[in-house]
Amino acid sequence: MARNKLLVPDAKKAIEALKNEIAQEFGIMLGADTSSRLNGTVGGEMVKRLVKMAQEQLSSGYTDKFNK
């Protein structure tokens, strides 16, 4: 089930920008007239990129805390 509530509300603008950037890269016009498959493609790519960002942040910031 999809969750529409952001865990970090201040990230809303950045999330929307990321979604629109990916849709533009893929040549997809987001909206109700677009198939759920295409909209899902954008959502899936968003998840991949957000996970990558989190992993990069963890690898650069948290490793120092755990290696003390």
TADA-V41724 format. One record per helix or strand of 2 or more residues. SS is the DSSP state (~ for helix, > for strand). FROM is the first residue (numbers start at 1). TO is the last residue. If there is no record, write none. Layout:
<<SS/FROM/TO> <SS/FROM/TO>>
This chain:
<<~/9/26> <~/36/66>>
